[in-house]
Amino acid sequence: MFHMQFNIKQLSILLTSTLLMASCGNLSSDVEKKLNELKSKSESLDSMLTKEVNKVYALDSLIHSEHEKVKQLDSVIQSKTQLLQQLTQ
């Protein structure tokens, strides 16, 4: 009788351990799959972010160029205004 109970306990422990190991194997596979999906999404997001940053740099360069043109135009207007003032005096 004692020997039979001992075997039932061993069998239940073995069965529980087997189920637990199988469950952990599936969980590990699911976690790895989710990590791969996250990695792919983060790489895609990084690529999109890089493109947007490059657009900002291009826009900043354009703004700087236009600002330089405005400064030159302002300088021309200043010199012409001074010339006009000299002529009218």
C-alpha angles and dihedrals in degrees: 000000000000090000091053093050090049091053092048090052091048091047093049091048090048092048093047091048092050093050091046092051092048090049092050090050091055092045091051091051091049092048092049090050092051091047090052090050091050091048091052092048092048091051090050091048090048090052092050091047092051090052091050092048089051089052090052090051091050091049091048090052091050091049091050091050092049090047090056090051090051090050090052091048090049090051091052091048090049093051093046090048091052091048091051091049091052092050094050095050 
